[in-house]
Amino acid sequence: MILVFDCETIPDLELVKSQYTITQEKDYLIAQEAFFEQEKNTGSSFLPIPFHEVVVISCVAAKENGEFIKVGSFIGKEEQIISDFFAYINKTKPKLISFNGRAFDIPMLLVRALKYNLSLPVYFDNTDKWNNYRSRYSEDFHLDLIEVLGNYGAVRGLKLDVIAQMAGLPGKFDVHGDEVYKLYFDGEYQKIVEYCESDVLNTYWLWLKYELLKGNLNNYKYILQDFATKLPKKSYYQIFNDYIQKEINNA
């Protein structure tokens, strides 16, 4: 089975307050102050991995031949989100598909899991030491699209939004990643979930195009038609359906 995944995070405010000079009291202002201090110190406002508290993990389940099964999300408190996601991987042993998942999502999840004493033994199984979840140059267990499309670092600066729009996919059309913490502290959690699901749908479709590029898809048009019929009626439904129909007409 194929599992395309993506995470959304907010700053861990308790950890932020213990490591940064914080003068603000409101949650979103605390986060902004941490971003400002991080940028002042390093040139980038992106906080180190331990400071990322997981608020949702969205996934697309698909068949090995690319056919869409469903899209959904692991939600709740961080411990439950990570625990449920790990349990699913341990049970099903899927092939993981991500965009920058090797550099960010997986390391971040493993680090955050330390807080709750969670386990992901299947990820560390190296029965075949050359072909496992941590084998960088194997596509059998974890295919990171930013790596394979960027030739493992030879092409830098690939952004999901840009490459998606270039390839005829919706990309980011409503919310952007740097808005997630504001939405969370404003109580707009469902909007974050649907944003994360739209990102993982873009990643899934980009993976289809990658398989098409490799000559592995002989039924691309059928897969798209099936994809359209199974999309849930959420905020991203209409724009994805419109783009899918346009792609089908041009295929």
Backbone torsions as a table, in degrees:
resi	resn	phi	psi	omega
1	MET	NA	149.9	177.4
2	ILE	-101.3	135.7	175.6
3	LEU	-129.9	107.4	175.3
4	VAL	-90.3	130.8	-173.8
5	PHE	-137.9	157.8	176.7
6	ASP	-155.6	148.0	-178.7
7	CYS	-118.3	149.4	168.3
8	GLU	-121.2	140.4	-176.0
9	THR	-133.7	162.5	171.0
10	ILE	-127.6	163.7	175.8
11	PRO	-64.5	137.0	173.0
12	ASP	-75.1	100.4	-170.4
13	LEU	-63.9	-36.4	179.6
14	GLU	-65.7	-42.3	178.1
15	LEU	-68.5	-39.6	177.6
16	VAL	-57.5	-47.3	-177.2
17	LYS	-66.3	-24.2	179.9
18	SER	-84.9	-15.3	-173.2
19	GLN	-120.6	-16.9	-179.5
20	TYR	-117.7	159.7	175.5
21	THR	-82.5	104.0	-173.6
22	ILE	-112.9	128.7	178.6
23	THR	-114.8	-12.8	-176.9
24	GLN	-85.9	164.9	179.7
25	GLU	-117.4	-33.0	-180.0
26	LYS	-74.3	143.4	-173.3
27	ASP	-54.7	-51.5	-174.7
28	TYR	-69.3	-27.5	177.0
29	LEU	-74.4	-33.6	173.9
30	ILE	-61.2	-45.4	178.8
31	ALA	-61.4	-45.3	-179.3
32	GLN	-63.0	-37.9	179.4
33	GLU	-66.2	-37.9	176.8
34	ALA	-65.4	-42.1	177.7
35	PHE	-59.8	-43.8	-178.3
36	PHE	-63.3	-45.4	-178.9
37	GLU	-66.3	-40.0	178.2
38	GLN	-61.9	-42.2	179.4
39	GLU	-67.6	-38.9	178.2
40	LYS	-62.0	-37.1	-176.5
41	ASN	-83.7	-30.7	-172.1
42	THR	-124.3	-13.0	-175.8
43	GLY	90.6	-4.5	177.4
44	SER	-135.8	139.7	179.6
45	SER	-82.9	-3.7	-177.0
46	PHE	-71.3	120.9	-176.7
47	LEU	-75.1	149.8	176.3
48	PRO	-59.4	156.7	-174.1
49	ILE	-49.7	-43.3	-177.0
50	PRO	-62.1	-18.2	-176.7
51	PHE	-87.1	1.4	-176.4
52	HIS	-95.8	108.8	177.4
53	GLU	-89.8	125.2	-175.4
54	VAL	-76.0	130.2	177.7
55	VAL	-114.7	-17.4	175.5
56	VAL	-164.9	144.1	168.2
57	ILE	-124.1	118.1	179.4
58	SER	-104.7	147.5	-175.2
59	CYS	-141.2	148.7	165.4
60	VAL	-112.6	125.7	172.2
61	ALA	-95.2	134.0	-179.5
62	ALA	-142.2	160.8	175.9
63	LYS	-79.7	163.7	-179.3
64	GLU	-59.2	-29.1	-179.9
65	ASN	-84.3	4.8	176.8
66	GLY	100.0	-12.6	-176.7
67	GLU	-63.2	132.0	-180.0
68	PHE	-69.0	133.4	174.8
69	ILE	-104.1	-58.9	179.2
70	LYS	-167.4	165.2	173.0
71	VAL	-123.1	141.4	180.0
72	GLY	-164.8	-180.0	-174.1
73	SER	-138.8	146.7	168.4
74	PHE	-91.1	120.4	-175.3
75	ILE	-130.4	170.9	179.6
76	GLY	121.3	-154.1	174.0
77	LYS	-73.4	155.8	-174.7
78	GLU	-55.0	-45.9	-178.0
79	GLU	-58.0	-42.4	-179.5
80	GLN	-68.8	-39.4	179.5
81	ILE	-59.6	-51.9	-177.2
82	ILE	-68.3	-41.0	179.5
83	SER	-59.9	-45.9	-179.2
84	ASP	-66.6	-40.2	179.1
85	PHE	-64.7	-45.8	177.9
86	PHE	-62.3	-42.2	-179.9
87	ALA	-61.3	-39.4	179.6
88	TYR	-65.4	-42.5	178.8
89	ILE	-67.2	-44.1	178.6
90	ASN	-58.6	-36.7	-176.5
91	LYS	-79.2	-45.4	-170.8
92	THR	-97.3	-20.1	-179.2
93	LYS	49.3	55.7	-175.9
94	PRO	-77.3	165.1	166.0
95	LYS	-80.7	122.8	-177.5
96	LEU	-88.3	138.8	174.7
97	ILE	-124.5	132.1	-179.3
98	SER	-148.3	173.4	170.7
99	PHE	-125.6	102.5	-174.5
100	ASN	74.5	22.1	-179.5
101	GLY	-69.6	-30.1	179.5
102	ARG	-72.3	-37.4	-176.1
103	ALA	-83.4	-29.3	-176.6
104	PHE	-123.8	-64.7	-167.8
105	ASP	-57.5	-52.2	-177.0
106	ILE	-67.3	-49.6	176.8
107	PRO	-57.5	-40.1	179.3
108	MET	-63.4	-44.0	179.7
109	LEU	-64.0	-39.7	179.2
110	LEU	-65.7	-41.8	178.9
111	VAL	-66.2	-45.9	-179.6
112	ARG	-65.9	-30.4	179.3
113	ALA	-64.4	-25.6	178.6
114	LEU	-60.1	-30.2	-178.9
115	LYS	-65.0	-28.1	-173.2
116	TYR	-114.6	6.7	179.9
117	ASN	57.5	43.7	180.0
118	LEU	-89.4	160.3	-176.4
119	SER	-126.6	143.6	174.9
120	LEU	-138.7	65.7	-172.9
121	PRO	-60.8	-33.9	-177.7
122	VAL	-62.0	-31.3	-179.0
123	TYR	-67.3	-29.1	-176.4
124	PHE	-99.3	5.4	179.0
125	ASP	-70.7	115.1	178.8
126	ASN	-118.5	40.4	175.5
127	THR	-52.3	-44.0	169.2
128	ASP	-103.4	101.5	-171.1
129	LYS	-68.4	-14.8	179.5
130	TRP	-99.1	-10.8	-174.7
131	ASN	-143.4	92.8	-179.7
132	ASN	-154.0	-176.6	-175.6
133	TYR	-60.9	-25.1	-177.4
134	ARG	-99.0	1.5	178.0
135	SER	-75.0	112.9	-172.1
136	ARG	-65.1	-39.7	-171.9
137	TYR	-96.8	11.2	175.0
138	SER	-103.6	134.9	178.5
139	GLU	-96.4	2.6	-173.0
140	ASP	-75.7	-28.5	-175.5
141	PHE	-112.2	-44.9	178.7
142	HIS	-141.7	112.0	178.0
143	LEU	-103.8	113.4	177.9
144	ASP	-100.0	113.0	-173.3
145	LEU	-63.5	-31.6	179.4
146	ILE	-66.6	-28.4	178.7
147	GLU	-78.0	-51.0	-174.7
148	VAL	-70.2	-34.5	178.1
149	LEU	-77.3	-27.9	177.9
150	GLY	-94.4	12.9	179.1
151	ASN	52.6	45.9	176.0
152	TYR	54.5	45.4	173.1
153	GLY	106.2	-11.5	-180.0
154	ALA	-67.0	-29.8	174.9
155	VAL	-115.8	119.2	-175.8
156	ARG	-108.6	164.0	174.7
157	GLY	81.2	16.2	177.1
158	LEU	-69.0	129.9	177.7
159	LYS	-118.0	136.4	-178.7
160	LEU	-56.5	-44.4	-177.3
161	ASP	-59.9	-46.0	-176.1
162	VAL	-68.7	-48.9	-177.4
163	ILE	-68.5	-31.9	177.0
164	ALA	-64.5	-49.1	-179.3
165	GLN	-65.0	-37.9	176.5
166	MET	-60.2	-36.4	-175.6
167	ALA	-87.1	2.9	177.9
168	GLY	89.4	21.5	177.3
169	LEU	-103.3	162.3	-177.1
170	PRO	-62.2	-36.3	-174.1
171	GLY	67.0	-155.6	179.5
172	LYS	-87.8	114.5	-172.4
173	PHE	-117.0	-8.5	-175.3
174	ASP	-135.2	-58.7	-177.8
175	VAL	-115.4	150.2	174.3
176	HIS	-119.4	158.7	-172.9
177	GLY	-57.4	-34.7	-177.5
178	ASP	-75.4	-1.2	177.3
179	GLU	-98.3	-8.1	-172.1
180	VAL	-60.5	-45.5	-177.5
181	TYR	-63.3	-36.4	178.6
182	LYS	-66.2	-44.6	178.5
183	LEU	-60.5	-42.1	-178.7
184	TYR	-62.4	-48.6	-177.9
185	PHE	-73.0	-15.3	173.6
186	ASP	-90.7	1.0	178.5
187	GLY	80.7	17.9	-178.6
188	GLU	-94.9	54.6	-172.9
189	TYR	-66.1	-42.4	-178.3
190	GLN	-62.1	-32.0	177.8
191	LYS	-65.8	-36.0	177.0
192	ILE	-66.3	-43.9	-179.4
193	VAL	-59.5	-46.5	-177.5
194	GLU	-71.0	-30.9	173.9
195	TYR	-64.4	-45.4	179.8
196	CYS	-63.2	-40.2	178.4
197	GLU	-65.4	-37.2	177.8
198	SER	-65.9	-36.5	176.8
199	ASP	-63.9	-42.6	-177.8
200	VAL	-73.1	-27.6	173.9
201	LEU	-68.3	-40.2	174.0
202	ASN	-60.6	-42.6	-179.2
203	THR	-65.3	-42.3	176.7
204	TYR	-58.6	-48.5	-177.8
205	TRP	-66.0	-37.3	176.7
206	LEU	-63.8	-37.5	176.1
207	TRP	-63.1	-40.1	175.8
208	LEU	-57.4	-43.7	-179.6
209	LYS	-66.9	-33.2	176.3
210	TYR	-66.0	-42.4	177.3
211	GLU	-65.8	-35.7	175.6
212	LEU	-64.6	-41.1	177.8
213	LEU	-59.1	-37.4	-179.6
214	LYS	-81.2	-6.2	-179.6
215	GLY	83.1	22.8	-176.0
216	ASN	-97.6	-6.3	-178.5
217	LEU	-115.2	116.8	177.2
218	ASN	-102.6	-7.8	-176.0
219	ASN	-127.5	41.1	-175.6
220	TYR	-55.8	-45.8	-177.6
221	LYS	-63.3	-42.1	178.0
222	TYR	-63.2	-42.7	-179.6
223	ILE	-61.1	-40.9	178.4
224	LEU	-64.9	-42.2	179.0
225	GLN	-61.8	-42.5	178.0
226	ASP	-65.8	-41.1	177.4
227	PHE	-55.8	-46.7	-178.0
228	ALA	-62.6	-38.8	-177.6
229	THR	-71.8	-21.8	-175.6
230	LYS	-100.9	-1.6	179.0
231	LEU	-65.4	131.4	176.7
232	PRO	-70.8	152.2	-178.1
233	LYS	-81.1	72.0	178.1
234	LYS	-114.7	-173.5	-172.4
235	SER	-61.2	-25.6	-178.4
236	TYR	-91.2	-3.5	-173.1
237	TYR	-57.9	-52.1	-171.8
238	GLN	-64.5	-44.5	-177.1
239	ILE	-68.2	-38.8	177.6
240	PHE	-67.3	-41.3	179.1
241	ASN	-61.4	-42.2	179.4
242	ASP	-61.8	-44.6	-179.6
243	TYR	-67.6	-37.5	178.5
244	ILE	-64.1	-45.9	180.0
245	GLN	-62.3	-38.1	178.0
246	LYS	-64.6	-41.8	179.3
247	GLU	-65.9	-41.0	179.1
248	ILE	-62.4	-41.7	-179.7
249	ASN	-66.2	-27.5	-178.8
250	ASN	-94.1	-9.0	-175.0
251	ALA	-74.8	NA	NA
